[in-house]
Amino acid sequence: MEMTMEDQNRSVDLNCDMGESEDEVSIARDIALMDRISSVNIACGFHAGNPGLMSLLSRAAFVRGIAVGAHPSFLDRGNFGRSYQEVPDKQVFDMVVYQVSTMQEICKSHDGRLSHVKPHGALYNQAASDETLASAIAAAVRTCGEDLILYGLSGSALLKQAEKVGLQTASEVFCDRTYRDDGSLTPRNEKNALIRDAGTAAAQVEMMVEKGLVKTVSRGELAILAETVCIHSDGPDALGFATAISQLLSAKGIAVSAPALRPTNL
């Protein structure tokens, strides 16, 4: 059965991973992207970034009314957080709490609130299918705040574990990545893992948002729930992708807005 946007009031979040490069050109691009998206995920220092950059970008986002999220990772600056790791559950819990709580304090310093958490790289991809890892991440986020929204790959174990501990979730899809038949992202080291053309990226987003489907690398179709769309800021034409996608959504009458926290039943 195809999933549509009818029950979501015709809105979708455009999110972007940021703070992953400290050169002036990258920082300027990150800030420029904020005019086209609705939420940011800021690197917390374990794979990239630093406190000064976390502060600069969160303040810029708050000024623009954009939702700010933490982007925690395995401790792996040498490989940009993309190396597979086997880490004890307690260590995963501690490192996620540390990164998220640090981002929370920076947000407070700007009179803002951290709205969500999105794991990065290998931590994200491993948690998509590893229920034990996903459980540790969800528990850590829940410890940091019951009102935090956990972003995760659509249909993943991470979202299921988050729901088990009472967290609100946002099912994430990617405009610039291809999909395998099991719903996982094609590994970056494989051919055709990345989408490099803005028009192709926009067409994939249109299909995911409007029809609840995505084409896989084997030319099949997979049902998918698109509540938030990721645009990677380090892509060669990130601004072009963001512009094409935001224009497409506008033409379709679909608002770009961050996930709203649903009220709990008292």
LINMO-V485734 format. One record per pair of residues at least 6 apart in sequence whose ideal C-beta (glycine too) atoms are under 7 Angstrom apart, sorted by the first residue. I is the first residue (numbers start at 1). J is the second residue. Records with the same first field share a line. If there is no record, write none. Layout:
I = J / J
//
This chain:
2 = 211 / 212 / 213
3 = 212 / 223 / 225
4 = 210 / 212
5 = 209 / 210 / 254
10 = 253 / 254 / 255
11 = 254 / 255 / 257
12 = 209 / 226 / 227 / 228 / 229 / 249 / 254 / 256
13 = 38 / 39 / 170 / 227 / 228 / 229 / 257 / 258 / 259
14 = 37 / 38 / 229 / 231 / 242 / 245 / 246 / 256
15 = 37 / 39 / 40 / 41 / 151 / 228 / 229 / 230
16 = 33 / 37 / 40 / 41 / 231 / 233
17 = 41 / 71 / 120 / 230 / 232 / 233
18 = 30 / 40 / 41 / 42 / 57 / 233
19 = 30 / 42 / 43 / 48 / 49 / 53 / 54 / 57
20 = 43 / 48 / 49 / 233 / 234
21 = 48 / 234
22 = 50 / 53
29 = 233 / 238 / 239
30 = 57 / 233
31 = 60
32 = 239
33 = 233 / 238 / 239 / 242
34 = 40 / 60 / 61 / 64 / 66
36 = 242 / 243 / 246
37 = 66 / 231 / 242
38 = 66 / 67 / 256 / 257 / 258
39 = 66 / 67 / 69 / 116 / 258
40 = 57 / 61 / 66 / 68 / 69
41 = 69 / 71 / 118
42 = 49 / 54 / 57 / 58 / 68 / 69 / 70 / 71 / 103
43 = 49 / 71 / 120
44 = 54 / 70 / 71 / 72 / 99 / 102 / 103
45 = 99
46 = 72 / 73 / 74 / 75 / 76 / 81 / 95 / 99
47 = 73 / 76 / 77 / 80 / 81 / 120 / 121
48 = 77 / 80
51 = 106
54 = 103 / 106
55 = 106 / 109
58 = 68 / 106 / 107 / 110 / 112
59 = 110
61 = 68
62 = 68 / 110 / 112
67 = 115 / 116 / 258
68 = 107 / 112 / 114 / 115
69 = 114 / 115 / 116 / 117 / 118 / 151
70 = 99 / 100 / 103 / 114 / 117
71 = 118 / 120
72 = 96 / 99 / 100 / 117 / 119 / 120 / 123
73 = 81 / 120 / 121 / 123
74 = 81 / 85 / 87 / 122 / 123
75 = 95
76 = 83
80 = 121
81 = 120 / 121 / 122 / 123
82 = 121 / 122
83 = 122
84 = 122 / 126
85 = 122
89 = 132 / 136
92 = 133 / 136 / 137
93 = 136 / 139 / 140
96 = 137 / 140 / 141
97 = 140 / 143 / 144
100 = 117 / 140 / 141 / 144
101 = 144
103 = 114
104 = 114 / 144
107 = 113 / 114
114 = 148
115 = 149 / 258
116 = 148 / 149 / 150 / 151 / 170
117 = 141 / 148 / 150 / 151
118 = 151
119 = 127 / 137
125 = 185
126 = 133
127 = 133 / 134 / 137 / 157 / 158
128 = 153 / 156 / 157 / 158 / 184
129 = 157
130 = 157
131 = 157 / 161
134 = 157 / 158 / 161
135 = 161
137 = 158
138 = 150 / 161 / 162 / 165 / 167
139 = 165
141 = 148 / 150 / 167
142 = 165 / 166 / 167
146 = 166
147 = 261
148 = 167
149 = 168 / 169 / 170 / 259 / 261
150 = 162 / 167 / 169
151 = 170 / 172 / 228
152 = 158 / 159 / 162 / 169 / 172
153 = 172
154 = 171 / 172 / 173 / 224 / 225 / 226
155 = 183 / 224
159 = 169 / 171
162 = 169
163 = 169
168 = 261 / 262
170 = 227 / 228 / 259
171 = 225 / 226 / 227
172 = 228 / 230
173 = 208 / 214 / 224 / 226 / 229
174 = 185 / 230
175 = 195 / 201 / 204 / 205 / 229 / 230 / 231 / 241 / 245
176 = 194 / 195 / 201 / 231 / 232 / 235 / 241
177 = 185 / 186 / 193 / 194 / 195
178 = 186 / 192 / 193 / 195 / 217
179 = 185 / 186 / 214 / 216 / 217 / 222
180 = 186 / 216 / 217
181 = 216 / 218 / 220 / 222
183 = 222
186 = 192 / 193 / 217
187 = 193
192 = 217
195 = 201 / 204
198 = 237 / 240 / 241 / 244
199 = 244
201 = 241 / 244 / 245
202 = 244 / 245 / 248
204 = 214
205 = 229 / 245 / 248
206 = 248
207 = 213 / 214
208 = 214 / 224 / 226
209 = 226 / 254
210 = 252
212 = 223 / 224 / 225
213 = 221 / 222 / 223 / 224
214 = 222 / 224
215 = 221
216 = 222
227 = 259
228 = 259
229 = 245
231 = 238 / 241 / 242 / 245
232 = 238
235 = 241
246 = 256
249 = 256
//
